[in-house]
Amino acid sequence: MKDIYWIGNTREKLAGFPDKVSREMGFALYCEQIKVPHSSIRPLKGFKQAVREIRSRFRGNTYRTVY
């Protein structure tokens, strides 16, 4: 399993998202750790394949996590 290294207060920021969003993003990160594809993970436009984005929509807002 790959390790996750949090920079600054990023873990607290993720925990501050609505529960549905933070659970979905947490599960997507877990899938990435164990190398299982997740439908919400996409390459971040304008960057190489190594930079990815998780996007979640909730009540008209879009939340993003980049790694």
Residue pairs with C-beta under 8 A, 6 or more apart in sequence:
1 33
1 34
2 32
2 33
2 34
2 35
3 33
4 29
4 33
14 22
14 25
14 26
14 65
15 22
16 22
17 25
17 56
17 63
18 58
18 59
18 63
20 56
20 58
21 56
21 58
21 63
24 40
24 54
24 56
25 40
25 54
25 56
25 63
25 65
27 38
28 38
28 40
28 41
28 54
28 65
29 54
29 65
29 67
31 37
31 38
31 41
32 38
32 41
32 52
32 67
38 54
40 54
40 55
40 56
41 52
41 53
41 54
42 52
42 53
42 55
43 49
43 51
43 52
43 53
44 51
44 52
44 53
44 66
51 66
51 67
52 66
52 67
53 64
53 65
53 66
54 64
54 65
54 66
54 67
55 62
55 63
55 64
56 62
56 63
56 64
57 63
